[in-house]
Amino acid sequence: MPALVRLNSSRGPCWGALDPDGVTIREVRGSAYGAWSPGQIIGSTNESSLLPPCEPRTVAALAYNYKDLVGPRDSYDEPLVFIKSPSAVIGSRDAIARPSWVDKVWVEVEVGVVIRTPIFEASYAQAAAAILGYTITNDVTAINVHGRDHHLARSKSLATFCPVGDVLYTDADTTHLALTTSINGRITQQGFTCDRIYDDVEAVMLVSRLMPLVPGDIVLTGTPAGAMESLVQPGDDVELVIEGLGRLKNEIVSRG
């Protein structure tokens, strides 16, 4: 499937197109957010310093969007929406810094949706047309501060609290993908994207009702049950996998 990456070049960060071999990177002729074609070879995944395949002004995310997390219901409420700071975005293999003053930190495997065109108050069709592609993300979360800050700045937006995978898949079918979280080789989360309450398009549409989205923004679409079993400590090795969307490997280090 067509796939895009971002990498450092002699001219600064740029987009590249990944060959079917999963290694060779070609220049993107045109705009990754519009019409483009693959050009000459400019690197390989073995040698290049890959960057998160998004350039977000906004990082929006959904909470309580998996049925196994919410529990059996006759009908499900609209998922909650929250914001993570763009400064929290890091790449695969970058370290996640766990502040020493936080009692608990956990990780959450999620499908991330990158936006291609500006949208606001989008219809379903408009939201679908605005999606550039899909990647794996980690919604790192800290326990709330004195019961007052859950899903706000100190819980979700600390530095390094949003690892994003290397590759953006532009035509992935995300309706039935397996997701897993492993910490030091022990599986703590397992789920399937078909268990979501809102699919990718509905998630983008929901967020666009609240705020404008622009090219490069990313929407995290929620995590299955098991996040509270995914607590991490300095020295832990975290590996997240989404079938067809790759894997994220990050070490937990101490900060402060």
C-alpha angles and dihedrals in degrees: 000000000000110000135185132203135183120223143169115261135173087270094048131261114352141166122255135189117233117226119229088259087071091229111066116083122202129191117264109239106207124003125325086218093054138013114345142156132198116261136178124340111271102171148317135257089244093060107024128088101237122208130202107283094238137071102204129193085173130032107191125179141186126230127200093018098135121080094215088057096047095040132231114325137165086228133003130231122235110276118255119252126216138166132241121197115256086227088068091067115110135159136254111286092021114124122258108224114219110201113230091224094062117091097205135017125179138177130231128198113222143166110247121208118204119208123233105183135027114269137172127177088358127190119230091264092047092049092049091050091049095061115105097181152302136268141163120271139181119220098203110197137190125208114265120271111250089331092294109090108050112147091005134102102300094042102047111012106056116132113283093012095125114057113182128197126253100243133056113206110207101195105028120147102226098176097104113018127144117237126196138176121201127185115195087342095308115119112231102164132038127168148128130246090229086073091068120115093212119033123218096276093046090049092053091045091051094050092046090058088063103039141001116266122208135193111294096026117129132214120202110210104207138269135259125242119295102064092121088056088054098076114152137205132190109285095032120130113220122199122182122186132188115185109251094002100074135235140290121216118188134161121222114233132179123254128187 
